[in-house]
Amino acid sequence: MTAISENTGGVLEERQSIERAMALLLSVCGREAGKNALLDKLLTLQQKLTSNRFHLAVLGQMKRGKSSFVNALLGAEILPTGVLPVTAAITEIKYGARPAATITYTTGQSEAIPITKLADYITEAGNPGNKKQVGAVEVSYPSCLLQAGIVLIDTPGIGSTHTHNTRTTEGYLEKIDAAIVVLSMDPPITQAESEFLAHVKGDIPRFFFVLNKIDLATPAEIASISHFLLNELENRLQFKSPQLFPLSARQTLIAKQQSEDASSGNGMEDFEERLMEFVSKERDQVLVCSIALDVISIARAMRFAMAVGIRAQKMSLEALSSKEQTLNQLVVQAELELRELHVLLRQRTADILAQVEEHLKSHVESVIPEFRQSLKTFEAQHSSETGRRLGRDLEEFLAQMVDEAFYKWRAQEDLRIESDLHSLTHRFVAQANGILDRLQRAVSTLFEIPVEPFSIVMQPRRGEPSFLQGRSHFLFSRKVYSSTATFFVSSCRIPQG
């Protein structure tokens, strides 16, 4: 038996195991009251496994060329492109015998539209602030990639001025089986993208990285930026053996539309070859893994709910009501303590930022005499120059002076800020874990059943905005404790302590 066939057999066994687990959980949900949300999720997962549809999302910041990249993959201008950010609506692209589009509104109503009218619904220019209340968009298109069961998902830009775009993308994460992250040359990766990737990398089983717009750079620049990105992804963001594909979506689309060789030096051929290899050999395994994680989460929630139910059967209504009231008080108290901790954290962060401003002001004052002397020297050396040439030389001179004066200072200040934030993060984590531990022990004692231990685990890495990582854990913890249902469904996603 070949390695591929052995792997296929293993995936089949895993799939059958997941199917049996879901059937058992569905039978329990069918008998237990109050589990509609879990039942709906299980049915969705069962349909996903049966249909063999694989959700491949295209993620990235605004202006990275995500929609252009999707168009290049499909070989046609399906999605609108341009400089304006798209509206807060997810666009799913599935296989269809002919091009078509359907708009689903937040009211639940649906409307079929010509595919050429998509811009009127999924761009800020055509639908500012989503005034048309578009909830979702489904596009059908005849493509070999889509016919293989792939559902391409074009997400709103992350980290844009339209914050609802980032929220929409984050809210869709649980449906994503793999992601293509589109980066570009200008700049290669931003802080918002780094924070987003650090936040979601544990929720998505597989990532591919694309460096778009290489037609705007020289081979040397492409090589340098590729090396920088791989280092950032592997060492700072800790992606294991990340794959990066430099390419030009624009050139690829032009070549495909003109029936030319789409691989003519723009890198798309390498990516498409890797993607098809993934579809044929790895997709099923990743799909089963993605579904298994969700099934485990549901099973844990149901196990706790059943344990509470068994305990409740042995209690009087008065005792049960008393425990429910106590639990609500515990949750409210934990939320209050976390909010107070958040306020203190924001105040301390503001203090650090204020120190940066003071240090910058002091540094500027210290270099002003040197600047003045350098300007006098420049004036003497260029006394005969006038007009446009003098302006250009002066601009270049000032830029060089600023770089020289602030490069070393910025490096030193970055190290100081990193040290301060690192210390702040660890103090915050220790206090937050104290709150979580007290609530955990109280819940366990209240219901006289074990609660799986959990805590916030911080692993700061050099150069990483550890405070922001900690803040995301903090906000997540607050959401976890907003209700007992969310608490026990989500607790398994918190790193084990």
C-alpha positions in Angstrom: 0.0 0.0 0.0 1.4 3.5 -0.9 1.9 6.3 1.6 -1.0 8.2 0.1 -3.4 5.3 0.3 -2.4 4.6 3.9 -3.0 8.2 4.7 -6.4 8.1 2.9 -7.3 5.0 5.0 -6.4 6.8 8.2 -8.5 9.8 7.2 -11.5 7.5 6.4 -11.2 5.9 9.9 -11.1 9.3 11.5 -14.1 10.5 9.5 -16.1 7.4 10.5 -15.1 8.0 14.1 -16.3 11.6 14.0 -19.5 10.5 12.3 -20.2 8.0 15.1 -19.4 10.7 17.8 -21.7 13.2 16.1 -24.5 10.6 15.9 -24.2 9.8 19.6 -24.2 13.5 20.5 -27.2 14.2 18.3 -29.1 11.4 20.0 -28.4 13.0 23.3 -29.3 16.5 22.1 -32.6 15.0 20.8 -33.5 13.9 24.3 -32.2 16.8 26.3 -34.1 20.0 26.5 -32.4 23.4 26.3 -29.7 22.3 23.8 -31.0 23.9 20.6 -27.8 25.9 20.0 -25.6 22.8 20.3 -28.0 20.8 18.2 -27.9 23.4 15.4 -24.1 23.4 15.5 -23.9 19.7 15.4 -26.3 19.5 12.4 -24.2 22.2 10.6 -21.0 20.1 11.2 -22.7 16.9 10.1 -23.8 18.7 6.8 -20.3 20.0 6.4 -18.8 16.6 6.7 -21.4 15.0 4.4 -21.1 17.6 1.7 -17.3 17.5 1.9 -17.2 21.3 1.4 -13.9 22.8 2.4 -14.0 26.5 3.4 -10.9 28.3 2.2 -10.8 31.9 3.4 -8.8 34.7 1.9 -7.6 37.0 4.7 -5.6 40.2 4.7 -5.6 43.9 5.3 -7.3 46.4 3.1 -5.5 47.1 -0.3 -3.5 43.9 -0.2 -5.3 42.8 -3.3 -7.4 40.0 -1.8 -10.3 40.3 -4.3 -7.8 40.6 -7.2 -6.1 37.4 -5.9 -9.5 35.6 -5.9 -10.2 36.8 -9.4 -6.8 35.6 -10.6 -7.5 32.2 -9.1 -10.8 32.0 -11.0 -9.4 33.6 -14.1 -12.1 36.2 -14.4 -13.1 39.6 -12.9 -15.8 38.2 -10.6 -15.3 40.4 -7.4 -15.1 44.2 -7.5 -11.6 45.6 -6.9 -10.3 49.0 -6.1 -9.1 51.3 -3.4 -12.3 51.5 -1.3 -12.7 48.9 1.5 -15.4 46.3 1.0 -18.4 46.4 3.3 -18.9 44.1 6.3 -20.2 41.2 4.4 -18.6 37.8 3.8 -18.7 36.6 0.2 -18.7 32.8 -0.4 -17.8 31.6 -3.9 -19.0 28.1 -4.7 -19.1 25.9 -7.8 -22.0 26.5 -10.2 -22.6 25.6 -13.8 -23.0 29.3 -14.7 -22.0 32.6 -13.0 -24.7 33.8 -10.5 -25.0 35.8 -7.3 -27.4 35.8 -4.4 -27.7 38.5 -1.7 -29.1 37.5 1.7 -30.2 40.4 3.8 -30.1 40.6 7.6 -33.9 40.3 7.5 -33.5 36.8 6.1 -34.8 37.6 2.7 -32.7 36.7 -0.4 -32.4 38.2 -3.8 -30.7 37.0 -7.0 -28.7 39.7 -8.8 -26.5 39.8 -11.9 -22.9 39.0 -11.0 -21.9 42.3 -12.6 -23.9 44.2 -9.9 -21.9 42.9 -6.9 -20.2 46.2 -6.4 -23.5 47.8 -5.5 -23.8 45.5 -2.5 -20.3 44.6 -1.2 -18.3 47.8 -1.5 -18.4 50.9 0.7 -18.9 53.0 -2.5 -22.0 51.0 -3.5 -23.2 50.3 0.0 -21.7 52.7 2.5 -21.9 51.5 6.0 -23.9 48.5 4.8 -27.1 50.6 4.6 -28.7 47.9 2.4 -28.3 45.5 5.3 -26.5 42.8 3.4 -25.9 39.8 5.6 -24.2 37.4 3.3 -23.3 37.0 -0.4 -23.1 33.8 -2.3 -21.5 33.6 -5.7 -21.5 30.6 -8.1 -18.9 30.1 -10.8 -17.7 27.3 -13.0 -14.2 26.5 -11.8 -12.2 23.3 -11.4 -11.0 24.4 -8.0 -14.5 25.1 -6.8 -15.8 21.9 -8.4 -13.4 19.9 -6.1 -15.5 21.0 -3.1 -13.6 24.2 -2.3 -15.6 27.2 -1.1 -13.6 30.4 -1.5 -14.4 33.1 1.1 -13.5 36.7 0.4 -13.4 38.4 3.8 -13.5 42.2 4.6 -10.2 43.8 5.2 -8.7 43.5 8.7 -7.3 46.4 10.6 -9.1 49.0 8.4 -10.8 52.2 9.5 -14.0 50.3 9.2 -13.8 48.3 12.5 -16.9 46.3 11.6 -14.9 44.6 8.9 -12.4 43.1 11.3 -15.3 42.1 13.6 -17.1 40.4 10.7 -13.9 38.4 9.8 -13.3 37.3 13.4 -16.9 36.3 13.8 -16.6 33.9 10.8 -13.5 32.1 12.0 -15.2 29.0 13.3 -16.4 28.1 9.8 -12.9 28.4 8.2 -10.9 25.2 7.5 -7.8 26.8 6.0 -6.7 30.3 5.1 -4.8 32.1 2.4 -3.2 35.2 3.9 -2.5 37.9 1.3 0.4 40.2 2.1 2.1 42.6 -0.3 5.2 44.7 -0.8 3.8 47.9 0.6 4.6 47.3 3.5 5.1 43.5 3.8 3.3 43.1 7.2 1.7 45.6 9.6 1.2 45.5 13.3 -2.6 45.0 12.9 -1.9 42.0 10.7 0.6 40.5 13.1 -1.9 40.9 16.0 -4.7 39.4 13.9 -2.6 36.4 12.9 -1.4 35.8 16.5 -5.1 35.9 17.6 -6.4 33.4 15.0 -3.6 31.0 14.3 -4.8 28.6 16.9 -8.3 28.5 15.4 -7.5 27.7 11.8 -5.8 24.3 11.0 -3.8 25.4 7.9 -2.3 28.6 6.5 -0.9 29.6 3.1 0.9 32.9 2.7 1.0 35.0 -0.5 3.2 38.0 -1.2 1.2 39.9 -3.8 2.2 42.8 -6.1 5.7 41.6 -6.9 5.3 43.3 -10.3 6.0 46.5 -8.4 9.4 45.4 -7.1 12.8 44.3 -8.3 14.0 40.7 -7.9 16.4 41.8 -5.1 13.6 43.5 -3.2 11.3 40.5 -3.6 14.0 38.2 -2.2 14.7 40.6 0.7 11.1 41.0 1.7 10.4 37.3 1.3 13.2 36.5 3.7 12.0 39.1 6.2 8.4 37.8 6.1 9.4 34.1 6.5 11.5 35.2 9.5 8.6 37.1 11.0 6.1 34.3 10.4 8.3 31.5 11.8 10.2 33.2 14.6 8.0 36.0 15.9 4.5 34.7 15.1 5.6 31.0 15.5 4.0 29.5 12.4 5.6 26.1 11.8 7.4 26.0 8.4 5.3 28.7 6.8 5.0 28.6 3.0 5.3 31.9 1.2 4.4 32.4 -2.5 5.5 35.7 -4.2 3.2 36.4 -7.1 1.3 39.1 -9.0 -2.4 38.6 -9.1 -2.8 41.4 -11.6 -0.4 39.9 -14.1 -1.9 36.5 -13.6 -5.4 37.7 -14.4 -4.3 39.6 -17.5 -2.5 36.5 -18.7 -5.4 34.2 -18.1 -7.9 36.6 -19.8 -5.6 36.7 -22.8 -5.2 32.9 -22.8 -1.5 33.3 -22.2 0.8 31.4 -19.9 -0.3 32.6 -16.5 3.0 31.4 -15.0 5.2 33.8 -16.9 7.4 34.8 -14.0 4.7 36.1 -11.7 4.7 33.1 -9.2 1.0 32.1 -9.5 1.8 28.7 -11.0 3.8 27.6 -7.9 0.9 28.6 -5.6 -1.7 26.9 -7.8 0.3 23.7 -7.9 0.7 23.7 -4.1 -3.0 24.4 -3.7 -4.1 21.6 -6.0 -1.7 19.2 -4.2 -3.3 20.3 -0.9 -6.8 19.7 -2.3 -5.9 16.2 -3.6 -3.8 14.9 -0.7 -4.4 16.9 2.5 -7.7 18.6 2.4 -9.8 15.7 3.8 -7.4 15.4 6.7 -7.5 19.1 7.6 -11.4 19.1 7.1 -11.8 16.2 9.5 -9.4 17.8 12.0 -11.3 21.1 11.8 -14.6 19.4 12.5 -13.2 17.2 15.2 -12.1 20.3 17.2 -15.6 21.6 17.1 -17.1 18.3 18.1 -14.8 18.0 21.0 -15.8 21.5 22.2 -19.5 20.5 22.0 -18.9 17.2 23.8 -17.2 19.0 26.6 -20.0 21.5 27.0 -22.6 18.7 26.9 -20.6 16.6 29.5 -20.7 19.5 31.9 -24.3 20.2 31.2 -25.3 16.6 31.8 -23.2 16.5 35.0 -25.1 19.6 36.3 -28.4 18.0 35.2 -27.7 14.9 37.2 -26.8 16.9 40.2 -29.9 19.1 39.7 -32.2 16.0 39.8 -31.1 15.3 43.3 -31.8 18.9 44.5 -35.0 20.6 45.5 -36.2 23.5 43.5 -35.3 25.8 46.3 -31.7 24.5 46.4 -31.4 24.7 42.6 -32.6 28.2 42.5 -30.2 29.2 45.3 -27.2 27.7 43.4 -28.3 29.5 40.2 -28.4 32.8 42.1 -25.0 32.1 43.7 -23.5 31.3 40.3 -24.8 34.5 38.8 -23.3 36.4 41.7 -19.9 34.7 41.1 -20.0 35.5 37.4 -20.9 39.2 38.1 -18.1 39.5 40.7 -15.6 38.0 38.3 -16.6 40.4 35.5 -16.3 43.3 37.9 -12.8 42.3 39.0 -11.7 41.8 35.4 -13.2 45.2 34.4 -11.3 46.9 37.3 -8.1 45.1 36.2 -8.7 46.3 32.6 -9.0 49.9 33.8 -5.7 49.6 35.7 -4.1 48.0 32.7 -5.2 50.9 30.5 -3.9 53.4 32.9 -0.5 51.8 33.2 -0.3 51.5 29.4 -1.1 55.2 29.1 1.7 55.9 31.5 4.1 54.0 29.3 3.0 56.0 26.2 3.3 59.2 28.1 6.9 58.3 29.0 7.6 57.7 25.3 6.3 61.3 24.5 8.5 62.7 27.2 11.6 60.8 26.0 10.9 61.9 22.5 10.6 65.6 23.5 13.8 65.3 25.5 15.7 63.7 22.5 14.4 66.4 20.1 15.7 69.1 22.4 19.1 67.5 22.6 19.5 67.2 18.8 18.3 70.7 17.9 21.7 72.4 18.3 23.3 69.8 16.0 20.4 70.3 13.5 21.0 74.0 13.4 24.7 73.7 12.8 24.1 71.1 10.1 21.6 73.4 8.4 24.2 76.3 8.4 26.8 73.9 6.8 24.2 72.9 4.2 23.4 76.5 3.4 27.1 77.3 2.9 27.7 74.3 0.7 24.6 75.1 -1.5 24.7 78.9 -1.6 24.6 79.0 -5.4 21.7 76.7 -5.8 18.1 77.9 -6.2 14.6 76.8 -7.1 13.6 73.1 -7.6 17.1 71.7 -7.3 17.7 73.4 -3.9 14.4 72.1 -2.7 15.1 68.6 -3.7 18.6 68.6 -2.1 17.2 70.2 1.1 14.5 67.5 1.3 17.0 64.7 0.9 19.4 66.3 3.5 16.6 66.7 6.1 15.4 63.1 5.6 19.0 61.9 6.1 19.4 64.0 9.3 16.1 62.7 10.7 17.1 59.1 10.1 20.5 59.5 11.7 19.1 61.4 14.7 16.3 59.1 15.5 17.3 55.6 14.2 19.5 54.7 17.3 17.1 56.4 19.7 14.1 54.5 18.3 15.9 51.2 18.6 16.8 51.9 22.3 13.2 53.2 23.0 11.7 50.0 21.4 13.8 47.8 23.7 12.7 49.9 26.8 9.0 49.7 25.7 9.2 46.0 25.1 10.7 45.5 28.5 8.0 47.6 30.2 5.2 45.8 28.3 6.7 42.4 29.1 6.7 43.2 32.8 3.2 44.7 32.6 1.9 41.6 30.8 3.2 39.2 33.4 1.8 41.2 36.3 -1.6 41.4 34.5 -1.6 37.6 33.7 -0.8 36.7 37.3 -3.7 38.9 38.6 -6.2 37.7 35.9 -5.3 34.0 36.6 -6.0 34.6 40.2 -9.5 35.8 39.3 -10.0 32.8 37.0 -8.8 30.3 39.6 -11.1 31.7 42.3 -14.1 31.4 39.9 -13.1 27.9 38.8 -12.8 26.6 42.4 -16.1 28.3 43.4 -18.0 26.7 40.5 -16.5 23.3 41.2 -17.5 23.6 44.9 -21.0 24.9 44.1 -22.0 22.0 41.9 -19.8 19.4 43.5 -18.4 18.3 40.2 -14.9 18.8 38.7 -14.2 21.7 36.3 -11.3 21.3 33.9 -8.5 23.6 35.0 -7.6 26.5 32.7 -5.6 29.7 32.8 -4.1 32.4 30.6 -0.7 31.3 29.4 1.6 34.0 28.1 4.7 33.1 26.0 6.1 36.5 25.1 8.5 36.5 22.2 11.1 39.2 21.3 9.5 41.9 19.3 5.9 40.7 19.8 3.4 43.3 21.2 2.9 41.1 24.3 0.6 43.6 26.0 -1.8 43.5 23.0 -1.6 39.7 23.1 -2.4 39.8 26.8 -5.2 42.2 26.2 -6.8 39.9 23.7 -6.7 37.1 26.3 -8.2 39.5 28.8 -11.1 40.4 26.6 -11.7 36.8 25.7 -11.8 35.9 29.4 -14.4 38.6 30.0 -16.5 37.2 27.2 -16.0 33.7 28.5 -17.5 34.6 31.8 -20.4 36.6 30.4 -22.6 33.5 30.7 -22.1 30.0 32.0 -22.9 28.5 28.5 -20.2 30.5 26.8 -17.9 29.8 29.7 -18.0 26.1 29.4 -18.2 25.9 25.6 -15.2 28.1 25.2 -13.0 27.2 28.1 -11.4 24.4 26.2 -10.0 26.9 23.8 -8.0 28.6 26.6 -4.5 27.2 26.9 -4.3 24.6 29.6 -2.5 25.7 32.8 
